[in-house]
Amino acid sequence: MTAGTRSAVARPGLDSAAESLARFEGRPLGLVLHPASVTSQLDFAADALLGAGVRIEALFGPQHGARGEKQDNMIESEHYTDPITGLPVHSLYSEVRRPTPEMLSGLDGLLFDLQDVGVRVYTFVWTMALAMEACAEAGIPFVVLDRPNPVGGEVREGSVLRAGFESFVGLHPIPLRHGLTAGELASWLNVERGIGCDLQVIPCTGWRRSMHWSDTGLPWVMPSPNLPTADSCDVYPGMVLVEGTNLSEGRGTTRPFELFGAPYLDPYALARAVDGALGPGVVLRPCWFEPTFQKHAGLVCGGGQLHVTDRRAVRSVHTTVAILRAVRAQAPEDFAWRPPPYEYEEVLAPIDILWGHEGLRQGVDDGASVEEILADVEGEITDFEASVRPYLIYD
């Protein structure tokens, strides 16, 4: 056992996986994992399961790799042999994004243990959905080792993905901030979206929908390199939209998604423009920064850092829409929407697949208010909540 925490209020499904996998005793299994696939005591999932006698025969890595070796965004991973376990590692962020029949050959089931962050565009849930489809076709069970949603399960925000805007950052119609765990989403996908695999969910214990990560007592392990802290997750549901623009979203700094800006922005003018418009629970501090890689690398950017003062009150989608409106108004000749390609999409604008349709881009360009841009969101979310209610696992 490694030096972890013994005071966790909530524990991931991995902690109880060995006893919950009795039907697979002695049978060969695959495991989808990444660096945040750890027990509450910080034992890596592959080590913990192998040590408990679970017969893991193959590992599968999502975006950034099975051991998080790819630090930058949208960098494909290779297939290789894991140097610690000696197991084959199949990359699901390469020339393929779903397990092939050859990868699943000889396996009697596939385990999924990825830490999601509760946002539609975070690709791990779509790796899950595609793996579920592959398991349904192969006739083998799919098991989700569930984990807490770091931003809680009570709030949903942002547009629901619409038909025609599907991509690897959104394959099914869910809100931008969906308020589900991976296990709950898998259960909904399996029935309501017709995947129809042999699904088992091993729940977290002790997690409640009102909990944010800081309430769980669990140590934070980066699920991807640009979410270095649990604080990053509080603003990520909205600030990920900045990826669809020519603004830096803070990649290449130590506080991605909390920092944003561009060489053409005046931080103080921007702060004045958004004063009172960001919504509750968050304040903007005008600042400068110089990204070391990605957008505007090596250039001094003016912009801001978002400081969350009340993580239960903040609505980061509202906050980000207000920021995009202000930037567009301050620098209409310099601000631009990022062109494709983006996350394997070659035609649609990145902002449109991030938002789920063209409404945000058109609203900002037309000078619409935040309220006008978000006008249809609540109705979509109400319908989604009714749809997912039968699949909720936690109080």
N, C-alpha and C positions, 0 to 999 in steps of 0.2 A: 504494500500500500504506500502511495506517495503522500507527501505532506499536503493534505487538503483541508477541508473544513468539516468539523463534526457538529456544527450548529445550524446546518441548513434547515430551513422551515419546509422548503419544497425540494423534492429529489426527482431527477429525471428517470424515465422509464428504464434506462440502462441499468440503474441500480438494482432493479428487481428482474432484469431480463432473464438471467440464467434459470430461475425457478419458473418463469412464465413461458419458457420455451420447451417444456417437457415433451410436447408432441414431436419435437425435432431431435430427441436424444439420439446421438450417434449418426445423425444424417448431415450431409454436406450442405453448408449454407454460404451465401455471399453476404457481404456487409458494405453498405454505402456509408461512408464516414468522411470526416474532415477534422481539423485540429480541435474544434469545440466538442467533438464526440467524446466526452469524458464523464466519468462518474462524479458524484458529489465530492469524492476524495481526489479528483483530478487524475484518475487512472484512465489511460487511453482505451477506447472501446475495444479495439482489436486485442490488446493485452488482457483487458478485464474478461472478455468473453472466452478467449483461448484459455486463460488461467482457470476459468470456471468449468472447463471441460466442454464448451460449445465447439462444435466442429466447423470452424470457419475455413473455407477452402479458397476464397477469392475476395479481394477488396475492390471497391468501386469508388472513384474520386469524382466529385462535382467540380464546378468552377473553382479555381485556385488550387485544386489538387487535393489528394487524399491526406497529405500532411501539410497542406498550405504552402507549398513550395513556390507558387506563382504569386508574387507580391503585387503586380500591376493588374489592372482590370482588362478583361477581354483578351487574355493571353491563354491560348490552349495548352493543355497538359498532355504529356506523353503517356503511353502505356509502358509499364516497367515492372520489375520485380522488387517488392518491398525489401529493403536491406535488413530490416529488423526481424520480420516474421518469415521472410522467404516466400510470401504469397504473391501471386500475380495481382497487379493493380491495373484495372481497366479504367481508362479515362472516359468520363461522360461529358467532357467539355473538350472535344477534339473533333475529328471528322464525324463522330456520332455523338448524340446527346441522349440516347436511350440505349439500354443494354441490348446487344444483338443476341440472336439465338445461340451463337457460338460462345458468347460470354456466359450465358446461363446454362449451357450444356453441362450436365453432371451435377447441377445444384438441385436440392429439394426445397429451396426457399430462399428469399432475399430479404435481409434485414436492412432497415433504413434508420439511420441515427444522425441526422443533421440538425444543427441548431438554426431554426428560422428566426426572423426578426419581425414577423407580422406584417410584411409589406408585399403587395402583389408583385412588384418588379424584382424582388430578391429571388434569384433564379433557382434556389434550392428546392422550393415547392414544385417547380416545373420539372426538375430532375426527378422528383418523387412521382409526379403524375405520369411522366413518360415511362418510368420504371414500373409503375403499376400496370400500365398498358402492356408492357413487354411480358410481365409475369402472367397477366390474364391470357395472353396468346400462348405462352409456354405451358400454361396449366400448373404453375407452381405458386405457393402462397407468398404473400407480401406482408411483412411485419414492420409496423412503425413503432420505434422506441420513442415515445413522445417526450417533449421538452416544453418548459414554460415559454409563453410569448413574452418577450422582454418589455413590450410596451402595454401589457395588460390585455384583457379580453372583454372590456366593457365598452370601448369606444371604437367606432368605425368612421373612416373619413375618405373623402375623395371619390372620384368618378368610378363607376363600375365599367369594366372593359366591355366594349361593344363589338358585335360581329364585324369582321373585316379588318380588325386591328390586332388580331392574334399574333404573337411572336414569342420568343423565348423569355421575354420579360412579362408575359401574360398570355396564357393559353385558354383560360376559362373566365367567365364573367363574374369576377369578384371585385370588391372595392380596393382602392389603393392601400388603405390600412384596413385589414380585414377582420381583426379581432379574434382570430382563431389560433389554435395550436396546429401543428402539422398533422397530428392524429385526427383532430376534428375535421380539418380540411380534407384529408384523405377519405374519411367516412362520407363526407358530402359528395366529393368527386366520384367516389365509387358507385353511389346510387343515383344521384341527381344528374350526373354527367355521363352515366352509362359505362363506366370503365369495367365494372363487374369482375374484379379479381377476388381471389380468396384472401380477404383482408383481416388482419389481426392488429389491434392497437394495444400496446402495453402502456398504460397511462403513467403520467407523473403522479407522485404522491405529495399531498400537502399544498398543491398549487390552487389558488382561487383566482377568479376572473379579475378581481380588483387589484391583484398583485402586479407591480412592476418589478423589474429585475432586482432592485435594491431591497425589495421586501422578501425575496426568496432565501437570502442567506447564502446563496451559491456564489462561488468565485466566477468572475467574468473571464471567459476565454474567447479571443477574437474569432468569430465565425468566418470572417473575411478580413483581409488586411486593412481595409479602410473603414472598419467599424471598431476602432481600437478600445473604446470604452462603452459601457452601458449608456452613458450620457449621449453618445453619438446616436443611439437608437431613438432617443426621444424626439430628435429633429429629422431623422432620416425619412419618415413617411412622406413629408413634403419636400424636403431639400434634395431628395434624389431627383426631383424634376429638373433641377439645375443642370443635370447631365445633358438635357436636351437643348441646352443653350450654349453660347460662347463664353459664358461666365465660368470661372473656375469654381468647382464645388469643394475646393480645399484639398483635392488629391495632390500629393506632393508636399503636404504639411503634416503636422502631428495632430491636427484636429479637423479631419475631413468632415464635410457636411455641416459642421458648426461654423466653419469659416467659408466665406464665399466672396467673390469679387472679380475685378478685371482691371487692366491698366487704364482704361478710359473712365473709371468711376471716381467721383469725389465722395469719400466716406461720410463726411459731415453733412453734405447736401442730401445724401441718401438717407441718413439717419433722421434728418428733419422731415423728409418726405414720407417716411413710414411711421413717424411718431403717432401713436394712437391707433394705427391700422393693423398691427400685427396680431391682435387678439390677446387673450389672457395667458398668463403663465410664462411669458418669454419677453426678453428685452434684447435690443440690438446695440452692440458696442461698436462704434466706427473704428476701423483699424486698417493697417496695411500688412501685407505678407508677400513672400516670394516663393512660389511653388518650385520644388526641385525637379518635378517631372509632370507629365501630362500638360493640360492647358496652361498657356502663359508661363511655361517653365523658364526660370531665370529672370523673369520680369517682375517688377514691383506692382502689385495689384492693390487698388483701393477697394474697400468693401466693408464687411462687418463680420463680427462673431455673434452668433446667437447664444444667449445664456438663458437656460431654462430655470425659472424661479419656482414653478409649480408644475411638475410633470403630469399631474392628474388633470390640470386645467388646460395645458397647452394643446392647441390644434395646429399641428405643423403644416398641414395642407393649406389652411387659411393663411397662415403666416407666409408661406412661400409664394402663394398667389399674389399677396400684397407686395412682396419684394419684387416679383417679376414685373408687376404693373409699374412700380416706381422706377425700376431700372430702365424699362422701355420708355417712360416719359422723360427721364433725365438724359438718356443717351440714345435717341431714336436712330441716329445714323451709325452708331457703333454696335449696339445690341443686335444680336442675330440668333435665330434658331439654328441649332446644329444640323447639318445635312447628314443623310445616311451615307455609308452603312453604319449600323449600330446593332450589336447583339444578333448578328446573322440576318438582320432585316436590311434589304438592299433598296427598297422603294419608299416605304412610308417614312415620314419625318420622325426622328427619335422622340420628340416631345409628344407626338400623337400616340405612339405605342406606349409611352410611359403614362400618359394621362388616361389612355383607353379610347380616345377618339380625338377629333380635331377641335373640340370646343374650347379648351384652354388657350391654344395658340390663336384661334380666331378671336376669342374674347379679349385677350391682351392686346392684339394688334388693333382691334376696333375701339380700344379705350373703355371697355366695359368695366363696371365696378366688381369688386370681389364678390359681392352678393349676387350680382347678375351671373357671373361665371359659375358660381356654386349653386345656382337656383335649382337645378334639376337633381342635385346629388342626394338630398335627403330622401326623396321618393324612391330613388334607386336603392339606397341603403335599407329603407324600410322593407322593400320587397326581398332583398337579400337576407335580412335578418329572419324573416318568416321562413325562408327556404332552408336556412341552416339550423334553425332551432331544434329539430329532431335529432341533430347529430352532435349537439354540445355534450361534452363529457364532464365538464367541471361546473360546479354550482351555478 
